[in-house]
């Protein structure tokens, strides 16, 4: 019988023991669990990453009792996961398919995309894809987090 990775039904963390930190959501646009975040105005508040940027703090977690589709509001306290672990993230593959083992970097609104040479040189690498996503697709995939 074939074996494969099964995405968590309503969670972000798949495996590992990440560092868990809490921040205040400053800019709530597209603040969904599974999105990459970075600091906003102050070191204690966060916003989602923009495409190709370096400096990711980690991935927004889903709070117990909330669904993965939960949207954080400004001034909410949010758990951020970082460190070596496997998490469920949203990929925006654009015109480049993501294959298993693809180096990933931030895409629009905190999603991930296949890394580019320029992005990797900038230090924007955030993880490695453990599942594939077709070109021109937005889909969830498991990622070995490296931030």
SVG drawing of the C-alpha trace seen along z (x, -y; Angstrom):
<svg xmlns="http://www.w3.org/2000/svg" viewBox="-13 -51 36 53">
<polyline fill="none" stroke="black" stroke-width="0.4" points="0.0,0.0 1.5,-3.4 2.3,-5.8 2.3,-9.5 2.0,-12.7 -1.5,-13.4 -2.2,-17.1 -3.6,-18.0 -7.4,-18.5 -7.5,-21.7 -4.1,-22.5 -0.8,-24.0 1.8,-22.0 2.4,-18.6 5.5,-17.4 8.3,-18.8 8.7,-21.0 8.8,-24.5 9.6,-27.6 6.2,-29.2 6.1,-33.0 3.1,-35.4 2.9,-38.7 0.2,-41.3 -1.3,-41.6 -0.7,-45.2 -1.7,-44.9 -4.4,-42.3 -4.7,-42.1 -4.5,-38.4 -3.5,-37.3 -4.6,-33.6 -3.0,-30.6 -0.3,-29.1 1.0,-32.4 4.5,-33.8 4.8,-36.9 7.4,-39.5 7.7,-42.4 5.6,-45.6 6.3,-48.9 7.5,-47.5 9.3,-44.3 6.2,-42.9 3.7,-43.4 3.4,-41.5 2.1,-41.6 2.2,-39.1 5.3,-38.9 5.5,-40.3 6.8,-38.6 10.6,-37.9 11.3,-39.6 13.8,-38.4 13.2,-38.5 10.4,-36.1 9.7,-35.5 7.7,-32.3 4.3,-31.0 1.0,-32.0 -0.5,-29.1 -4.2,-28.4 -5.5,-29.0 -7.2,-26.1 -10.9,-26.2 -10.6,-28.2 -10.7,-26.8 -7.8,-27.0 -9.9,-29.5 -9.9,-31.9 -8.8,-35.5 -6.8,-37.4 -8.0,-41.0 -5.8,-44.0 -4.7,-43.9 -5.3,-40.1 -2.6,-38.0 -1.3,-35.4 1.0,-32.4 3.9,-32.3 5.8,-29.0 9.5,-28.9 12.4,-26.5 12.8,-23.1 9.4,-21.6 6.9,-20.6 4.0,-23.0 1.0,-23.3 1.3,-26.5 -0.4,-28.0 1.5,-28.1 1.0,-30.4 2.9,-28.7 2.4,-31.3 3.9,-30.2 6.4,-27.8 5.4,-24.4 6.6,-23.4 8.0,-19.9 9.1,-17.9 12.4,-19.4 11.9,-22.8 13.4,-25.7 10.6,-28.1 10.5,-31.8 7.8,-34.3 5.1,-35.0 2.3,-37.6 0.2,-37.8 2.5,-35.5 2.1,-32.5 5.2,-30.6 6.5,-30.1 9.4,-28.4 12.6,-30.2 14.5,-32.2 18.3,-32.6 17.9,-36.3 15.7,-35.5 17.9,-32.8 20.9,-35.1 19.0,-37.7 18.4,-35.2 14.7,-34.9 14.6,-31.0 12.0,-29.8 11.8,-26.1 11.6,-23.1 8.5,-21.7 7.5,-18.2 4.5,-18.1 4.1,-19.2 1.8,-22.1 1.0,-22.5 1.9,-25.8 -0.7,-28.5 -2.3,-27.0 -2.9,-28.2 -3.0,-25.1 -1.9,-23.9 1.3,-22.0 3.5,-20.6 6.8,-22.5 9.9,-21.7 10.3,-25.1 13.9,-26.5 13.4,-29.9"/>
</svg>
